[in-house]
């Protein structure tokens, strides 16, 4: 079985980063949206950034122990302007940008030109017709992230809601995609079986409380994605 890439979104501390490394996550998400319980201040982001850089340096020099993954950092934003995104990029030093707002393909092209980073675009799904929006992003973004439609409390994600996974059973889009929304260690294997997703995003499903990542749940989630 081809390994499933897992993204743990909404990390808040260097300890969260280390747990994701140890569990084998491919990506970690850093949220920059003040309404979210996972929102990072500039100082918090810089602390995680500096810690991740130190982990990378140890791996390069051979000081790292074991074969832990060093996940790519993904900075999540909602309708930020260029100067705000520039602040995020400086603070987090992300490998990728994740957009959860009303961005257009033209806006994405401008961001790629300015920052030179791969981009994940969130698409809200509730019915089959929502997948029609995928084609407008072909060649414009590097990944699509399919999340549940609806915006409880104005949050961009991490609400614990999911859509009907059967909508993706026959999806043949050109752009790589991740499945998100309401996933947990208990249901992620079923979600993968139904959708054939090769990348999975989770946030609230691996938390003991909003914004508080649970090491046990992170390890259980990643393990569950590899069963099949």
N, C-alpha and C positions, 0 to 999 in steps of 0.2 A: 504494500500500500504506500502510495506517495504521501509523505508527511504533510499535515495540514499546517499552514502558517497561522499562528495565533497572535492577535494584537490585544494586549491588556491596556485598556484606555482609562485615563483618569488617575495615573499614579501621582502621589503627592510628596514622596520622600525618597532619599537615597536607599532606604531599606526596601521600599517598594520596588525600586529598580533592581536591587540585588535579588529579590525573590523572583522577579520575572526572568532574570538571567538564569537563575538556578533551575527554574521550571522549564526553560527552553522556549520562551516567547520569541517570536520573530520581530515584533514591534511593541513599543510602549507609547501610549498616547499621553500628551501633556495638554491639559485643557486651559484655554484662556478665554473664559466667558464668565463674567462676574455673577450671573444668576445661578451658576452651577455650584454644587457643593464640592466639586473637584477643581474649581478655579485656582490657578497658581498665580501668586504675586511674582513680580520680577525677581525678588530675592530668592523665593522658593525655587523658581525655575533655574536660576544660576547655580544654586546649591546642587540640584540634580545634575545639571550640565557638567559642573566641575567634577562631581563624583564619577559620572559616566566616562569622562575623559581620563580620569585616573585609572579606572578599570581597563579602558582600552590600552593605556600605556603599559600596564602590567602584563597584558596579554602579548603585546609586541615584544617586551623584554623577556618573556617566558616566566614571569613571576606569578602568573595566574595559576590557580589550582583547578585541575579537572578540565572538562571540555564544555563549560557553561557557555551558552549563547550570549552574544552581545547585541541586544536588540536595537533596531533602528528607532530613533526618537521621532515621533510625529507630533507636530504642533497643531492643535485644533483651534479654529477661530470661527466667528460668526459675523460676516459683513464688516470686517475691519477695513480701515483705509490703509494706504501704503505705509504711512508713518507708524501706525499701530503694529502692522505686521513686521515692520523693520525692527521695532522694539522687541517683539516676540522672538524674531530670528536671532537677534543679538543675545538675548537672555537665555534661550534654550538651545541654540545651535542645532536645530533639527535637521534630520536627513530628509524629511518630507513635510509638506503642508497638507492639512485636512480642512476642507471648507464645508461648513454646515449652513450657510446662509443662502441668499438669493443671487449668488454669483452667476454670471453668464460665461459662455465660452470665450468671449472677448476679454472679459475681466481675468479669466484664468490665463489666457495667453499673455496678458500684460504682466501678471504676477510671475509667470515662468521666465519672462524676459528679464525682469528686474532682479529676481532672487535666485534663479537657476536651480530650483528645487522641484523634484517630482511632486505631483499633486493628486490627492484623493478627494473626490467630490461625493458628498452624501446625497443619496436619492431617497425620498420618502415613498414608501410603498404601502398601498392599501388594497388596490385592485389591479387587474392585468393591464389596464390602460396606463397605469403609472410607469410601466416599463418602457412605454413608447419614448419616454424622455432620454433613454439610454443612447439612442443613435446620435443625438446632437453632441454628445461628449466623445464620440469616437475620434481618436487622434488629438483630442484636446486635453485629456487628463490621463494619468497613468493607471489610476484605479477608480472604480466606483464602489461606494459603500451603501448597501441596501439596508435601510433602517425602517422602523415602523412609522407610518404616517400619524399625524397628530402631534401636538406640541404641548404636553402637560406642563403647566407652570412656566411656559416659555423656554423650556430646556431643549438643547440641540440633540440630546441623546442621553443614555444612561437612565432611562425612566422605567426599565423593566417590562416594557410592552413589546410584543412581537406581532408580525403580520402572518398571513397564511403562507407558510413556506412552499406549499404546492405551486404557488405562482411562479416559482423559479425552477420548477422541475424540468422544463423544456427551454430554459433561457439559453440562447446561442449568441449572446452579444460578443462584439469584437474586443471590448475592453475588459481587462482583468477586474474581478470584483471580490468584495468581502461581504459576508453576511453578518448583520448586527441586529440587535433588538431583542430583549427578553431572553437571552441565552444564559444557561447555567450549566453546572456540571451534570445535572440530572437530565437535561434535554438536548444538549449539544450534539450528541451522537445521532439522535433521531433527526435533528435539523440537517446534519451533513448527509445522512442517508437519503433524505427527501430531495434536497437541493443540489447535491453533488458539489457543494462549496469546497473550494481549495484554500480559502482563507477565512478566518473567523475573528470577529471583534466582540469583546465583552467588557462591560464596565460594572454595572450594579450587581451582576450575577456572581461576582467574586468579591463581594463586600459584606462585612458584618454590620455596617451602618453606612448611610450615604457618605461617600468620600473616604471610607476607611477600608482599605484593601485587606483581605484575609489570606494569609499565606497558605493555609490548608486548602481553601477554595481555589486559589490560583493553581496550585499543583494538581488538584483534582480536575479542574477544567482542562488544563493542557493534556493531562493523561487521557481524559475522556474523548478528546478530539482525535486521538491516535488509534482509537479502537475501531476496527472495521475489517 
